[in-house]
Amino acid sequence: MNGDKTQLRSRSREILRMIGRGHSYEQILAAMPGLTYRNIFRAAHEALKLLGPDDEAAEVSGTIRVQDERLRRIRAEHPRAYEPWTKDEDLRLGSMFATRKTVDEIAAILQRQPGAISSRLAKLGLVPMPKQP
């Protein structure tokens, strides 16, 4: 944390600013390439730690440990789960989709979850965006 325990890292400050302006996780991730959901959670945790010890900070620490375990289990089956997408992966995804490979087949090849494949296809405009409830 920049050597000073009373300061947030610059990336954490920017993430928290965007949250404060009402940006969604997806908007934050799109604006800051290479960022993952995990970085957003860590920024919040970092800010809570600066507020001092309390039950909420301990709860957040516990939640992060649970998320770490959940991520470990998911990545045991899908090693690239929650990793940023590369341009090469986007090209491969488009090519496989064009050859009518199924979402499950593509997920296995790209080592990602089927839901991530469906979401990325929509983000790339290859399938319609799902309607929000």
Rosetta constraint file for C-alpha pairs under 8 A:
AtomPair CA 1 CA 5 HARMONIC 6.21 0.50
AtomPair CA 1 CA 7 HARMONIC 6.50 0.50
AtomPair CA 1 CA 8 HARMONIC 6.02 0.50
AtomPair CA 1 CA 9 HARMONIC 5.17 0.50
AtomPair CA 2 CA 7 HARMONIC 7.08 0.50
AtomPair CA 2 CA 8 HARMONIC 7.65 0.50
AtomPair CA 2 CA 9 HARMONIC 6.23 0.50
AtomPair CA 5 CA 50 HARMONIC 7.59 0.50
AtomPair CA 6 CA 50 HARMONIC 6.31 0.50
AtomPair CA 7 CA 50 HARMONIC 7.84 0.50
AtomPair CA 8 CA 12 HARMONIC 6.11 0.50
AtomPair CA 8 CA 13 HARMONIC 6.05 0.50
AtomPair CA 8 CA 46 HARMONIC 6.93 0.50
AtomPair CA 8 CA 47 HARMONIC 6.83 0.50
AtomPair CA 9 CA 13 HARMONIC 6.28 0.50
AtomPair CA 10 CA 14 HARMONIC 6.30 0.50
AtomPair CA 11 CA 15 HARMONIC 6.22 0.50
AtomPair CA 11 CA 43 HARMONIC 7.91 0.50
AtomPair CA 12 CA 16 HARMONIC 6.12 0.50
AtomPair CA 12 CA 39 HARMONIC 7.99 0.50
AtomPair CA 12 CA 40 HARMONIC 7.60 0.50
AtomPair CA 12 CA 42 HARMONIC 7.85 0.50
AtomPair CA 12 CA 43 HARMONIC 4.60 0.50
AtomPair CA 12 CA 44 HARMONIC 7.70 0.50
AtomPair CA 12 CA 46 HARMONIC 7.66 0.50
AtomPair CA 13 CA 17 HARMONIC 6.07 0.50
AtomPair CA 13 CA 43 HARMONIC 7.54 0.50
AtomPair CA 14 CA 18 HARMONIC 6.28 0.50
AtomPair CA 15 CA 19 HARMONIC 6.30 0.50
AtomPair CA 15 CA 28 HARMONIC 7.01 0.50
AtomPair CA 15 CA 40 HARMONIC 6.52 0.50
AtomPair CA 15 CA 43 HARMONIC 6.87 0.50
AtomPair CA 16 CA 20 HARMONIC 6.01 0.50
AtomPair CA 16 CA 43 HARMONIC 6.96 0.50
AtomPair CA 16 CA 44 HARMONIC 7.18 0.50
AtomPair CA 17 CA 21 HARMONIC 6.26 0.50
AtomPair CA 18 CA 22 HARMONIC 6.50 0.50
AtomPair CA 18 CA 23 HARMONIC 5.49 0.50
AtomPair CA 18 CA 28 HARMONIC 6.77 0.50
AtomPair CA 19 CA 23 HARMONIC 5.24 0.50
AtomPair CA 19 CA 24 HARMONIC 7.01 0.50
AtomPair CA 19 CA 28 HARMONIC 7.94 0.50
AtomPair CA 23 CA 27 HARMONIC 5.84 0.50
AtomPair CA 23 CA 28 HARMONIC 6.43 0.50
AtomPair CA 24 CA 28 HARMONIC 6.31 0.50
AtomPair CA 25 CA 29 HARMONIC 6.13 0.50
AtomPair CA 25 CA 37 HARMONIC 7.20 0.50
AtomPair CA 25 CA 40 HARMONIC 7.76 0.50
AtomPair CA 26 CA 30 HARMONIC 6.11 0.50
AtomPair CA 27 CA 31 HARMONIC 6.12 0.50
AtomPair CA 28 CA 32 HARMONIC 6.16 0.50
AtomPair CA 29 CA 33 HARMONIC 6.31 0.50
AtomPair CA 29 CA 34 HARMONIC 7.65 0.50
AtomPair CA 29 CA 35 HARMONIC 5.68 0.50
AtomPair CA 29 CA 36 HARMONIC 6.54 0.50
AtomPair CA 29 CA 37 HARMONIC 7.57 0.50
AtomPair CA 33 CA 84 HARMONIC 7.72 0.50
AtomPair CA 34 CA 84 HARMONIC 5.69 0.50
AtomPair CA 35 CA 39 HARMONIC 6.22 0.50
AtomPair CA 35 CA 40 HARMONIC 7.96 0.50
AtomPair CA 35 CA 84 HARMONIC 7.00 0.50
AtomPair CA 36 CA 40 HARMONIC 6.93 0.50
AtomPair CA 36 CA 82 HARMONIC 6.78 0.50
AtomPair CA 36 CA 83 HARMONIC 6.70 0.50
AtomPair CA 36 CA 84 HARMONIC 6.59 0.50
AtomPair CA 37 CA 41 HARMONIC 6.44 0.50
AtomPair CA 37 CA 82 HARMONIC 7.49 0.50
AtomPair CA 38 CA 42 HARMONIC 6.13 0.50
AtomPair CA 39 CA 43 HARMONIC 6.17 0.50
AtomPair CA 40 CA 44 HARMONIC 6.53 0.50
AtomPair CA 41 CA 45 HARMONIC 6.23 0.50
AtomPair CA 41 CA 64 HARMONIC 7.83 0.50
AtomPair CA 42 CA 46 HARMONIC 5.95 0.50
AtomPair CA 43 CA 47 HARMONIC 6.26 0.50
AtomPair CA 44 CA 48 HARMONIC 6.25 0.50
AtomPair CA 45 CA 49 HARMONIC 6.20 0.50
AtomPair CA 45 CA 57 HARMONIC 7.25 0.50
AtomPair CA 45 CA 60 HARMONIC 6.51 0.50
AtomPair CA 45 CA 61 HARMONIC 7.33 0.50
AtomPair CA 46 CA 50 HARMONIC 6.57 0.50
AtomPair CA 47 CA 51 HARMONIC 6.74 0.50
AtomPair CA 48 CA 52 HARMONIC 7.03 0.50
AtomPair CA 48 CA 56 HARMONIC 7.95 0.50
AtomPair CA 48 CA 57 HARMONIC 5.81 0.50
AtomPair CA 49 CA 53 HARMONIC 6.71 0.50
AtomPair CA 49 CA 57 HARMONIC 6.23 0.50
AtomPair CA 52 CA 57 HARMONIC 7.80 0.50
AtomPair CA 53 CA 57 HARMONIC 6.25 0.50
AtomPair CA 53 CA 58 HARMONIC 7.46 0.50
AtomPair CA 54 CA 58 HARMONIC 6.49 0.50
AtomPair CA 55 CA 59 HARMONIC 6.09 0.50
AtomPair CA 56 CA 60 HARMONIC 6.14 0.50
AtomPair CA 57 CA 61 HARMONIC 6.22 0.50
AtomPair CA 58 CA 62 HARMONIC 6.26 0.50
AtomPair CA 59 CA 63 HARMONIC 6.11 0.50
AtomPair CA 60 CA 64 HARMONIC 6.15 0.50
AtomPair CA 61 CA 65 HARMONIC 6.37 0.50
AtomPair CA 62 CA 66 HARMONIC 6.30 0.50
AtomPair CA 63 CA 67 HARMONIC 6.10 0.50
AtomPair CA 64 CA 68 HARMONIC 6.03 0.50
AtomPair CA 65 CA 69 HARMONIC 6.36 0.50
AtomPair CA 66 CA 70 HARMONIC 6.20 0.50
AtomPair CA 67 CA 71 HARMONIC 5.97 0.50
AtomPair CA 68 CA 72 HARMONIC 6.13 0.50
AtomPair CA 69 CA 73 HARMONIC 6.31 0.50
AtomPair CA 70 CA 74 HARMONIC 6.25 0.50
AtomPair CA 71 CA 75 HARMONIC 5.99 0.50
AtomPair CA 72 CA 76 HARMONIC 6.19 0.50
AtomPair CA 73 CA 77 HARMONIC 7.13 0.50
AtomPair CA 74 CA 78 HARMONIC 5.94 0.50
AtomPair CA 74 CA 79 HARMONIC 7.59 0.50
AtomPair CA 74 CA 81 HARMONIC 7.05 0.50
AtomPair CA 75 CA 79 HARMONIC 4.24 0.50
AtomPair CA 75 CA 80 HARMONIC 6.69 0.50
AtomPair CA 75 CA 81 HARMONIC 5.90 0.50
AtomPair CA 77 CA 111 HARMONIC 7.79 0.50
AtomPair CA 78 CA 108 HARMONIC 7.70 0.50
AtomPair CA 78 CA 111 HARMONIC 4.76 0.50
AtomPair CA 78 CA 112 HARMONIC 4.90 0.50
AtomPair CA 78 CA 113 HARMONIC 6.07 0.50
AtomPair CA 79 CA 111 HARMONIC 5.57 0.50
AtomPair CA 79 CA 112 HARMONIC 6.74 0.50
AtomPair CA 80 CA 110 HARMONIC 7.38 0.50
AtomPair CA 80 CA 111 HARMONIC 5.36 0.50
AtomPair CA 80 CA 112 HARMONIC 5.27 0.50
AtomPair CA 81 CA 111 HARMONIC 7.14 0.50
AtomPair CA 81 CA 112 HARMONIC 4.94 0.50
AtomPair CA 81 CA 113 HARMONIC 6.25 0.50
AtomPair CA 81 CA 116 HARMONIC 7.89 0.50
AtomPair CA 82 CA 112 HARMONIC 7.97 0.50
AtomPair CA 85 CA 89 HARMONIC 6.34 0.50
AtomPair CA 85 CA 90 HARMONIC 6.98 0.50
AtomPair CA 86 CA 90 HARMONIC 6.36 0.50
AtomPair CA 87 CA 91 HARMONIC 6.26 0.50
AtomPair CA 88 CA 92 HARMONIC 6.17 0.50
AtomPair CA 89 CA 93 HARMONIC 5.89 0.50
AtomPair CA 89 CA 110 HARMONIC 7.45 0.50
AtomPair CA 90 CA 94 HARMONIC 6.17 0.50
AtomPair CA 91 CA 95 HARMONIC 6.14 0.50
AtomPair CA 92 CA 96 HARMONIC 6.07 0.50
AtomPair CA 93 CA 97 HARMONIC 6.03 0.50
AtomPair CA 93 CA 106 HARMONIC 7.06 0.50
AtomPair CA 93 CA 121 HARMONIC 7.78 0.50
AtomPair CA 94 CA 98 HARMONIC 6.06 0.50
AtomPair CA 94 CA 121 HARMONIC 7.73 0.50
AtomPair CA 94 CA 126 HARMONIC 7.70 0.50
AtomPair CA 95 CA 99 HARMONIC 6.42 0.50
AtomPair CA 96 CA 100 HARMONIC 6.50 0.50
AtomPair CA 96 CA 101 HARMONIC 5.60 0.50
AtomPair CA 96 CA 106 HARMONIC 6.83 0.50
AtomPair CA 97 CA 101 HARMONIC 5.54 0.50
AtomPair CA 97 CA 102 HARMONIC 7.38 0.50
AtomPair CA 97 CA 106 HARMONIC 7.82 0.50
AtomPair CA 101 CA 105 HARMONIC 6.07 0.50
AtomPair CA 101 CA 106 HARMONIC 6.43 0.50
AtomPair CA 102 CA 106 HARMONIC 6.22 0.50
AtomPair CA 103 CA 107 HARMONIC 5.98 0.50
AtomPair CA 103 CA 114 HARMONIC 5.91 0.50
AtomPair CA 103 CA 117 HARMONIC 6.39 0.50
AtomPair CA 103 CA 118 HARMONIC 6.89 0.50
AtomPair CA 104 CA 108 HARMONIC 6.22 0.50
AtomPair CA 104 CA 114 HARMONIC 5.71 0.50
AtomPair CA 105 CA 109 HARMONIC 6.36 0.50
AtomPair CA 106 CA 110 HARMONIC 6.04 0.50
AtomPair CA 106 CA 114 HARMONIC 7.88 0.50
AtomPair CA 106 CA 117 HARMONIC 7.30 0.50
AtomPair CA 107 CA 111 HARMONIC 5.55 0.50
AtomPair CA 107 CA 112 HARMONIC 4.92 0.50
AtomPair CA 107 CA 113 HARMONIC 5.65 0.50
AtomPair CA 107 CA 114 HARMONIC 5.26 0.50
AtomPair CA 107 CA 117 HARMONIC 6.27 0.50
AtomPair CA 108 CA 112 HARMONIC 6.68 0.50
AtomPair CA 108 CA 113 HARMONIC 7.95 0.50
AtomPair CA 112 CA 116 HARMONIC 6.51 0.50
AtomPair CA 112 CA 117 HARMONIC 7.06 0.50
AtomPair CA 113 CA 117 HARMONIC 6.60 0.50
AtomPair CA 114 CA 118 HARMONIC 6.37 0.50
AtomPair CA 115 CA 119 HARMONIC 6.12 0.50
AtomPair CA 116 CA 120 HARMONIC 6.01 0.50
AtomPair CA 117 CA 121 HARMONIC 6.12 0.50
AtomPair CA 118 CA 122 HARMONIC 6.38 0.50
AtomPair CA 119 CA 123 HARMONIC 6.17 0.50
AtomPair CA 119 CA 129 HARMONIC 7.99 0.50
AtomPair CA 120 CA 124 HARMONIC 6.04 0.50
AtomPair CA 121 CA 125 HARMONIC 6.32 0.50
AtomPair CA 121 CA 126 HARMONIC 5.19 0.50
AtomPair CA 121 CA 127 HARMONIC 5.81 0.50
AtomPair CA 122 CA 126 HARMONIC 5.73 0.50
AtomPair CA 122 CA 127 HARMONIC 4.85 0.50
AtomPair CA 122 CA 128 HARMONIC 5.66 0.50
AtomPair CA 122 CA 129 HARMONIC 5.00 0.50
AtomPair CA 122 CA 130 HARMONIC 7.65 0.50
AtomPair CA 123 CA 129 HARMONIC 7.20 0.50
AtomPair CA 125 CA 129 HARMONIC 7.66 0.50
